[in-house]
């Protein structure tokens, strides 16, 4: 059940769940605010919590409003696409062979069968991005597990519409957005460390920030860098 209250002109959605801690999030593209809270908490207590975070909420909404968005991709020749933060021009090759994607100098080659439509070209590209991320993540987890003293039992890669990553604290799992394959490698590493740190501390409290400050002192720089980069053009679901 979703409840709502307003802080000035900001509408806050509240979802009561069988959880231990309060989770606050601000969702693109409009900056909609959502609080997930333990079922035992009353609305007045949640409102006081939201008021204490009002400055942070407004800053996140400002960041989302100012963030650039890509124009819709049509998967045509000489269209710009990004891989690990670098810009490539798309080259379409039609052959009656199995489809594949390959980087060649400043171009990204997409081979597809003759007559392949835009949706299928998009699916081929997204599958390729997913594989890039699946290959890049294990070495990062292996690097950071002994440093953080945390074991990641499993990781998942998927298209996520409202966040760069997430974790399941009790199961020891992390999830990563396939869009990270388009961003600079240091941004991916920051998100991996961020989610791994959440396996030790599930909330964004002082302990979590202390963990990030200790192990990745430039984490806020990487976060700002990620927030400045264009995000995909789509209707982001809440």
Secondary structure as UniProt FT lines:
FT   STRAND          2..7
FT   TURN            8..9
FT   STRAND          10..17
FT   STRAND          23..27
FT   TURN            28..31
FT   STRAND          32..38
FT   TURN            39..40
FT   HELIX           43..52
FT   HELIX           54..66
FT   TURN            77..78
FT   STRAND          80..83
FT   TURN            84..85
FT   STRAND          86..94
FT   STRAND          100..104
FT   TURN            105..106
FT   STRAND          107..112
FT   TURN            114..115
FT   HELIX           118..148
FT   STRAND          154..158
FT   STRAND          165..168
FT   TURN            169..172
FT   STRAND          173..177
FT   HELIX           178..182
FT   HELIX           185..200
FT   HELIX           206..215
FT   TURN            217..218
FT   HELIX           219..228
//
